[in-house]
Amino acid sequence: MGDVHARDLSVAVAGAGLGGLCLAQGLRRSGFEVDVYERDDGPDARPQGYRLHLDARAGLALEQCLPPGLLALFQATCGLPSRRFTVLSPRLRVLHEVVDASGQDPYAPGTLSTSVHRRTLREVLGTGLADRIHHGRAVTGYAVDGQGVQVRFADGDTARADLLVGADGVHSAVRRQLLPHAVVDDTGGRALYGRTPLTERTRALLPPALLHGFTAVVGGRTGVAAGLVRLREQPPHAAARLAPEARLSPVPDYLMWAVSAQAREFGVSEAALDRADPTTLHTLACRAVRNWHPQLRELVAAADVADTFVAVIRSAEELPAWRPSRVTLLGDAIHAMSPARGSGANTALQDAALLCRVLTERRDDSPAALVAAVGAYEERMRDYGFAAVAASRKAEAETGTGRLASWLLRRLG
């Protein structure tokens, strides 16, 4: 493994999230050998979230990394266009409204501006990688030697690769070893996420603003972000038409909502909130909006209780440059950020495309060239990644600690 040809490069990816899977798709498309090691036993082992907003950073990354059929499948299974962003009071009075009059194609890679169902996106990104994704394989560390990287797993097993990429999220084991001085702050913010199926009854409860786009409800120290998920085409139908090898799950229309506040505003300790079961979390969400408009209360109450989960809002502190090596990081593993401005998923996909590109463009086949390529990736990734972290921190600060997290005001639908 000392001197490797460009197309013989073997890459181990820790983590089968959006960034890790996008990287794997790009590397495989370029002819590299890649294995993805995921600690979860399967893609549905724990809550992964519901609705995401993707922009041109994601669009261009997916265009680069996905084969044309899967890119078309992604575009076909995006959400219906969202042309308006509205801020409401708890009594449903319109406080602020932004209408998108750009006329740009919301599904073209360079002008992408659309919602997606996270699970559908993961299923698209995982298509064709079944033999390369290894579930139940938690990466716990590594050792670098003259021949490459020895990847270590929780079960005591090991694997070898030329390059290890830590795409293993905010609690990254790869980051802890590579950059033990890195700090990821718990901002104290919590978001209780839920999903309300759209039935004849719940559709009748939707405020008009929600029919046109993403909506934020500002209620002093607590707020609700909400957005409809209505896909352009049902995933199984789109897969049969565009990529028969893909196995996509159906996604009935639903309303995604998130009740956001500082942990203390929910009336329980941070520790109790973080370990609460879905029934308790749903009860806390209903309590948080108990004095709001009856339609909002009923929409939260009508959610699938078992699908309620809590997200801890974390933010990474900026790091000075480190010496590049055969180990690197992407996504939340290095630049975790609050959901302000909706940059987390977009930045992780941007990382994946950039790393794939610099590895493909290596000038020669020496280990030194590999490390130089990693260094070029890390230099650019630090610039835009930590800029995104800073922007999300600033956005939160503008509304003040303990008030509605600014991502409710800044994230586009």
C-alpha positions in Angstrom: 0.0 0.0 0.0 3.1 2.2 -0.1 2.9 3.6 -3.6 -0.7 3.5 -4.9 -2.1 4.3 -8.3 -4.9 6.9 -8.4 -7.5 4.3 -9.2 -6.1 1.8 -6.7 -6.5 4.2 -3.7 -8.4 2.5 -0.9 -10.5 4.8 1.3 -12.2 3.8 4.6 -15.1 6.1 5.6 -16.2 6.1 9.2 -20.0 6.9 9.1 -22.8 6.3 6.7 -24.4 9.7 7.0 -25.1 12.0 4.1 -21.5 13.2 3.7 -20.0 9.8 4.1 -22.3 8.2 1.5 -21.9 11.1 -0.9 -18.1 10.7 -0.7 -18.4 7.0 -1.3 -20.5 7.5 -4.4 -18.0 10.0 -5.8 -15.0 7.9 -5.1 -16.6 4.8 -6.5 -17.6 6.8 -9.6 -14.0 7.7 -10.0 -12.9 4.1 -9.7 -11.5 4.1 -6.2 -11.9 1.3 -3.7 -14.1 2.5 -0.8 -15.6 0.9 2.3 -18.1 2.7 4.6 -18.2 1.5 8.2 -21.3 2.5 10.2 -21.8 2.0 13.9 -25.5 1.6 13.6 -26.9 -1.9 12.9 -29.0 -0.5 10.1 -30.2 2.8 8.5 -33.3 2.9 10.8 -31.5 2.1 14.1 -32.2 5.6 15.5 -34.0 8.9 14.5 -32.3 10.7 11.7 -34.5 13.7 11.2 -37.2 14.4 8.6 -37.1 17.5 6.4 -33.9 19.1 5.2 -33.4 22.2 3.1 -30.7 21.8 0.4 -29.1 24.6 -1.6 -26.6 24.9 -4.5 -23.8 23.7 -2.4 -25.6 20.3 -2.1 -26.8 20.4 -5.7 -23.3 20.9 -7.2 -21.9 18.2 -4.9 -24.5 15.7 -5.8 -24.1 16.5 -9.5 -20.4 15.7 -9.2 -20.6 12.6 -7.1 -23.7 10.8 -8.2 -24.2 8.9 -11.5 -26.7 10.6 -13.8 -29.5 8.2 -13.0 -29.2 8.7 -9.2 -29.0 12.5 -9.7 -32.2 12.4 -11.6 -33.8 10.2 -8.9 -32.8 12.7 -6.3 -34.3 15.5 -8.2 -37.5 13.6 -8.8 -38.0 12.8 -5.1 -37.4 16.3 -3.8 -40.2 18.3 -2.1 -42.6 20.4 -4.0 -41.5 24.0 -4.5 -41.5 26.3 -1.6 -41.9 29.9 -2.7 -42.5 31.7 0.6 -41.0 32.0 4.0 -43.3 33.3 6.7 -42.9 34.3 10.4 -46.1 34.0 12.4 -47.1 35.0 16.0 -48.5 32.2 18.2 -52.0 33.6 17.3 -51.2 33.2 13.6 -50.7 36.8 12.8 -48.2 37.3 10.0 -45.1 39.1 11.3 -42.8 38.8 8.3 -42.9 37.3 4.9 -40.4 36.7 2.1 -41.5 35.6 -1.4 -39.1 34.0 -3.8 -39.5 35.8 -7.1 -36.1 34.8 -8.5 -37.6 32.6 -11.2 -34.7 30.1 -10.9 -35.1 26.4 -11.3 -35.2 25.1 -7.7 -34.1 21.6 -8.8 -31.2 22.4 -11.0 -27.9 21.7 -9.2 -26.5 25.2 -9.5 -29.7 26.9 -8.3 -31.0 24.1 -6.0 -33.3 25.4 -3.3 -35.6 22.6 -2.1 -36.7 20.4 0.7 -35.9 16.7 0.9 -37.0 13.8 3.1 -33.7 12.8 4.9 -34.4 9.1 4.7 -35.1 9.3 1.0 -31.9 11.1 0.3 -29.9 8.5 2.3 -31.6 5.7 0.4 -30.6 7.4 -2.9 -27.1 8.0 -1.7 -26.8 4.3 -0.6 -28.0 2.9 -3.9 -25.3 0.7 -5.4 -23.2 0.7 -2.3 -24.7 -2.3 -0.5 -21.5 -4.3 -0.8 -19.5 -1.4 0.5 -21.5 -0.3 3.5 -20.7 -2.3 6.7 -23.3 -1.8 9.4 -22.6 -2.6 13.1 -18.9 -1.6 12.6 -18.1 1.2 15.0 -14.7 2.8 14.3 -13.0 3.5 17.6 -9.5 4.6 16.4 -6.7 4.0 14.0 -2.9 3.7 13.6 -0.9 5.2 10.8 2.2 3.5 9.5 4.4 3.5 6.4 1.9 1.3 4.6 -1.3 3.3 5.3 -3.9 3.3 8.0 -5.1 0.5 10.3 -8.7 1.2 11.2 -9.8 -0.2 14.6 -13.3 -1.3 15.5 -15.2 -1.7 18.7 -15.3 -5.5 18.3 -11.5 -5.6 18.2 -11.3 -6.2 14.5 -9.2 -4.1 12.1 -9.1 -3.1 8.5 -6.5 -1.4 6.3 -6.8 1.5 3.9 -4.6 4.2 2.3 -6.9 6.9 3.7 -9.3 7.1 6.6 -12.1 9.7 6.5 -13.9 10.5 9.7 -17.5 11.2 8.7 -18.8 9.9 12.0 -20.7 12.9 13.3 -20.4 15.3 16.2 -19.2 12.6 18.6 -16.5 11.5 16.1 -14.0 8.9 17.4 -11.7 9.8 14.5 -11.7 13.5 15.5 -11.0 12.6 19.2 -7.8 10.9 18.2 -6.7 13.2 15.3 -7.6 16.5 17.0 -7.9 15.8 20.8 -7.9 19.5 21.5 -11.0 20.2 19.3 -14.0 21.6 21.2 -17.7 21.2 20.4 -19.9 23.3 22.6 -23.4 22.4 23.8 -25.2 25.7 23.2 -27.9 24.7 25.6 -30.5 24.8 22.8 -32.8 21.8 22.2 -35.2 21.1 19.4 -38.1 18.6 19.8 -38.8 17.2 16.4 -42.1 15.7 15.4 -44.0 14.5 12.3 -47.7 15.0 11.8 -49.3 12.9 9.0 -51.4 14.9 6.6 -55.0 13.6 6.8 -58.2 15.2 5.9 -58.4 16.5 9.5 -54.9 17.8 9.8 -54.9 19.4 6.4 -57.8 21.5 7.5 -55.8 22.7 10.5 -52.9 24.0 8.4 -52.5 27.8 8.5 -52.4 29.3 4.9 -48.8 30.2 5.3 -47.8 26.6 5.6 -49.3 25.7 2.3 -46.8 28.0 0.5 -43.5 27.4 2.3 -41.5 27.1 5.4 -43.0 28.8 8.5 -41.6 29.9 11.8 -43.8 30.7 14.8 -42.2 33.1 17.2 -43.3 32.8 20.8 -40.9 34.7 23.0 -38.5 32.2 24.4 -40.0 29.3 22.5 -40.7 28.8 18.8 -41.8 26.3 16.3 -40.4 25.7 12.8 -42.7 23.9 10.5 -42.6 22.7 6.9 -44.7 20.4 4.7 -43.1 17.4 3.0 -44.9 16.6 -0.2 -42.5 15.0 -2.6 -42.7 15.6 -6.4 -43.0 11.9 -7.0 -43.3 9.0 -4.7 -39.9 7.4 -4.3 -40.8 3.8 -5.3 -42.4 5.1 -8.5 -39.5 7.4 -9.3 -37.0 4.6 -8.7 -38.9 2.2 -11.0 -38.8 4.8 -13.7 -35.2 6.2 -13.3 -33.1 3.7 -11.3 -34.6 0.2 -11.0 -31.7 -0.9 -8.8 -32.8 1.6 -6.1 -35.0 0.5 -3.2 -36.8 3.5 -1.9 -39.4 3.7 0.8 -42.8 5.4 0.3 -43.2 8.8 2.0 -46.8 9.9 2.7 -47.2 13.6 3.0 -46.5 15.0 6.4 -45.9 18.2 8.4 -42.4 18.4 10.0 -42.3 20.6 13.1 -39.7 21.4 15.7 -40.3 23.1 19.0 -37.1 25.0 19.8 -35.9 26.6 23.0 -33.2 26.6 25.6 -33.4 23.3 27.5 -34.5 25.0 30.7 -37.6 26.4 29.0 -39.1 22.9 28.7 -39.3 22.7 32.5 -36.9 19.7 33.0 -33.2 19.4 33.3 -31.0 19.0 30.3 -30.1 15.5 31.4 -33.8 14.5 31.8 -34.6 16.1 28.4 -31.8 14.3 26.6 -32.8 10.9 27.9 -36.6 11.3 27.6 -38.6 8.8 25.6 -40.8 9.9 22.7 -44.0 10.0 24.7 -42.4 12.3 27.2 -40.9 14.5 24.5 -44.3 14.8 22.7 -45.9 15.8 26.0 -43.3 18.5 26.5 -43.8 19.8 23.0 -47.6 20.0 23.6 -47.0 21.8 26.9 -44.6 24.3 25.2 -47.4 25.5 22.8 -50.3 25.0 25.2 -51.3 28.7 25.1 -50.9 29.1 21.3 -53.6 29.1 18.6 -55.8 26.0 18.7 -54.8 25.0 15.2 -51.1 24.9 16.2 -51.8 23.0 19.4 -53.9 20.4 17.5 -51.2 20.0 14.8 -48.6 19.2 17.4 -51.0 16.9 19.3 -51.8 15.0 16.2 -48.2 13.9 15.5 -47.0 10.3 15.5 -45.9 10.2 19.1 -43.4 7.5 18.6 -41.6 9.6 16.0 -40.8 12.4 18.4 -37.1 13.0 19.3 -34.8 15.6 20.7 -31.8 17.2 19.0 -29.0 18.8 21.0 -27.8 22.0 19.3 -24.0 21.9 19.2 -21.4 24.2 17.7 -17.7 23.5 17.0 -15.0 26.0 17.9 -12.7 27.1 15.1 -9.3 25.3 14.9 -6.0 26.5 13.5 -4.5 24.5 10.7 -3.1 21.0 11.6 -0.6 18.9 9.8 -2.3 16.8 7.0 -1.9 13.1 7.1 -3.6 9.9 5.9 -6.6 10.7 8.2 -9.1 13.5 7.6 -12.6 14.6 8.6 -15.8 15.9 7.0 -19.2 17.3 8.1 -20.2 17.4 11.7 -17.1 15.5 12.7 -15.1 18.7 12.2 -17.4 21.7 11.8 -20.6 20.9 13.7 -23.0 23.8 13.7 -26.4 24.7 14.9 -29.2 24.4 12.3 -29.1 28.2 11.8 -29.1 29.0 8.1 -29.6 25.3 7.3 -25.9 24.8 6.5 -25.0 21.5 8.2 -26.1 19.0 5.5 -25.1 21.3 2.7 -21.6 21.8 4.0 -21.1 18.1 4.6 -22.0 17.3 1.0 -19.8 20.2 -0.1 -16.9 18.5 1.9 -17.5 15.2 0.2 -17.4 16.6 -3.3 -14.3 18.7 -2.6 -12.4 15.7 -1.0 -13.4 13.5 -3.9 -12.2 16.1 -6.4 -8.7 16.7 -4.9 -8.1 12.9 -4.5 -9.0 12.4 -8.2 -6.7 15.3 -9.3 -3.6 14.0 -7.5 -0.6 14.7 -9.7 1.3 11.5 -8.9 0.8 8.2 -7.1 3.1 8.7 -4.1 2.0 8.8 -0.5 3.3 12.3 -0.3 0.9 13.3 -3.1 -2.0 11.7 -1.2 -1.1 13.7 1.9 -0.7 16.9 -0.1 -4.2 16.3 -1.6 -5.6 15.9 1.9 -3.9 19.1 3.0 -5.4 21.0 0.0 -8.8 19.7 0.9 -8.4 20.6 4.6 -7.2 24.1 3.9 -10.3 25.0 1.8 -12.7 23.0 4.0 -11.6 24.9 7.1 -12.2 28.2 5.4 -15.8 27.7 4.3 -16.7 25.1 7.1 -15.8 27.3 10.0 -17.2 30.4 8.2 -20.5 28.5 8.2 -20.1 27.7 11.9 -19.5 31.4 12.6 -22.5 32.5 10.6 -24.8 30.1 12.4 -23.4 31.3 15.8 -23.9 34.9 14.8 -27.5 34.2 13.7 -28.3 32.6 17.0 -26.7 35.5 18.9 -28.7 38.1 17.1 -31.9 36.9 18.8 -30.3 36.5 22.2 -29.6 33.5 24.4 -32.8 31.8 25.6 -35.0 33.2 22.8 -36.1 31.4 19.7 -33.2 29.9 17.9 -32.5 32.1 14.9 -32.6 29.2 12.5 -36.4 29.5 12.7 -36.0 33.0 11.3 -33.2 32.4 8.8 -33.6 28.9 7.4 -35.3 28.9 4.0 -38.1 26.5 3.4 
